[in-house]
Amino acid sequence: MTCNLVAITSDELRALVRNPNRVLDVFFPGDGTWPPAEHHLDLDKMWHGLHYLLTGTAWDGEPPFSLAILGGTEIGEDTGYGPPRYLTSEEVAQVAAALDETPHDAFMARFEPPAMNRAEVYSGGWEHCDSKYMREHLARLASFYRKAATDGRAVLICLS
């Protein structure tokens, strides 16, 4: 199970809300290309570990941190792990600000592999994960949200 985020314009989001059966085209275009790199973030299997670092829980948490990966409004068809979700440009700005205002060391203090395994954070085996690797993914997530917020974009999130 992997997680992809795509930053889209508010106009694109309104069009998808009107026609939700097109949302998967954003993630899986017919021509096999991905969205432009500056608007796409592939978290691969690190998504759940990052959510845990942001919220201290496997599935819940308080906004705006809980919105970053597992939050948002459902849109479109179930991809096997629930339907994709979206954050409005206003929610994206809240997530970006919170990620920028909170020292990443505060999130990394939650990187405790035994606790993450007990909480059944996907994909397990966290004792084999390097904290530097998690820190890099956290920085990529913060950078993605900062750019999306600066550009006034909404974000689509898909677990597949």
N, C-alpha and C positions, 0 to 999 in steps of 0.2 A: 504494500500500500504506500503510495507516494502522494505528495501534496504539491500542487502548483498554484501560484498566484499570478494574476494578470491585472495590471492597472489599465483601466479603460476610461474614456471620457464620460462625463455625465450624460451626454447625448446618446452615447453607445449604450449606457446602462438603461436609459429610458426606453430605447428601442428593444432591448432584451426583455425588459419587464412587460412590454406589450406583446412580445413574441418569444416566450421563454424556451420554446423548442429549439431556438437557435443558439442557446448558451454554450452547448458543447462544441459548436463550431469555433468558438473562441479558443478553446483548449486543444481541440483536435481538428484543425482545418483540413479540408479535403485534399489540399495540395501537399500535405505532409510537413509543412513548415510550422515553426513555433512563432508566437508573437515576437516582436522585436525585443532584443535582449534587455534594453533599458526599461521595458514594461513587463518583463516576465521574471519570475523567481521560482526555480525548481528547488524545493526543500528536500526532495527525495524522501528517505525514511527518517529524517531528523525532525520532521514536523511535530511529532508527539513529545519528543524530548524538549524541544523548544517551548511548546505550550506549557509543559511542566515547569520549566525554568521561569517562564513569565508569570505563572499563576500559583505555583506550589501545589497544584492538583493535577490529576490525570485528565479530568473531563470538564471541570467547572472553572470557577474563578470569577473575579470581579472585573468589569469593564474598566478601563479600555483594554487591558492586557488580554482578557479572555476573548476579545474580538479578533485579535491579530491572526489566529490560525483556525480556531474552531467556532468563531462567532459569525454573526451576520444573518441575513435573511435568505431563506431557501429560495432557489429559483431553478426551474427546469426539472428534468427527470433524474431519478435516482441513478447514480453511477456505480452502485454496488455498495457504497459506503455512505449513502445518503445523497441528496441532490447537492449540486454546487450551491454556494452561498455568495452573497455580495455585501460589501460595506459601501455606504454612500461616501461621497467626498468629505462630508463633515465627520463621519466616523473615522475615515482614514486619517484626517488631520488630528483627531483625538489620539489615535494609536501612535502616530508619528511623534506627537509632542510628548506623550508619556514615555516612549522608548528613548527619546533624546534627553528627557529630564531625569531619568533614572540611571544611575551608574550601572554599567553592565556587570560590575563586580557583585552588585546586590542580587542579580539574577543568577550569576555563576555560583553564588554561595549555596544555591539549591541543587547544584550538581553533585548528587550523592548517589552513585550507582546502586548500592544495595536498596536504598529507599525507592529509587525509580523502578527497580525490578519488583519490589514488593507491591508497588502501586500499579503494576502491570502496564507500565509505559511502553508502548510499541516502539521498537520491535524487540525489546528485551536485550539481554547481554550487555547492559550498560557498563559493566566492569571492564569491557574491552574497548570502550570509547574514550578517546583522548579529550580532556577538557579543552585543549587548544582548538580542536576540531569543532566543538560545540560553540566556543567563543567566536570562531570565524563565521559560523552559520547565524549566530545571534547578530553579529555586525552586518551581515548581508541582509538579514530581515529588517533591521533598523534602517539601513541605507535604502532599501526598496520602499519602505513606507515613507521615508523622508522625501524621496524623489516624487512619489505618487502624490503626496500632500502638497509639495511645492508646485506641482503641475495641475493641482485641483482635480485629480482623478479619483474615481471610485476603484474598488478592487473586487475582483472575482476570485473565489477560493474553491478549488476542486480536489477532493481526495479520490484517488482512483487506483 
